[in-house]
């Protein structure tokens, strides 16, 4: 498997959910003259609603495509959960091929914990935005991080040149708007719940700059926009025998899993 992974071209999506798993900076502003009125309205409503939530939790499943040097597409899966309490509390879990990783922001620092290695890294961070920046400096990809921003997927800061409201459909019995956007570097689609509480249920990004156009798919479910208060969720207590490590001991493998030496 190590030999195979060394031949993979890593997908690098621009936008999107947490854990280095799931954290990134917003893309540079793009022209949006080609967005139709419906796609603009639904995206703006979702951005305002999600960005206005003081706390929320959600579960996710993701499919990350990579392309080998001989052109074969492979899909790698991971899943997890996220709980956020703006502006300075965050808890995320990522379960992937290399094991389970956890991220906890307590308002003073962000901890990244590898359960299988029983080791953790502590970095200074006093806000969700600072945690994103700290994790990004370690070199982690960030599919889905736009959902944590104060204006998630805001049309003014997201890679959009054209956009269209494809139509209405259903995801697990829930009616959703299907929106499709084209950008300079990526094409992406998002499915947003209908009604006065618009939330994303599915998100697909296609990389146009990588041979084979691999895509990243994020499925979101079990949203709670008023989760029960649980301060302990945002406090990390090292388990017995856990060792604290330095940033130099942490790497990410070609499919985005946290590797602790």
Order of alpha helices (4+ residues) and beta strands (2+ residues): alpha-beta-beta-alpha-beta-beta-beta-beta-beta-beta-alpha-beta-beta-beta-beta-beta-beta-beta-beta
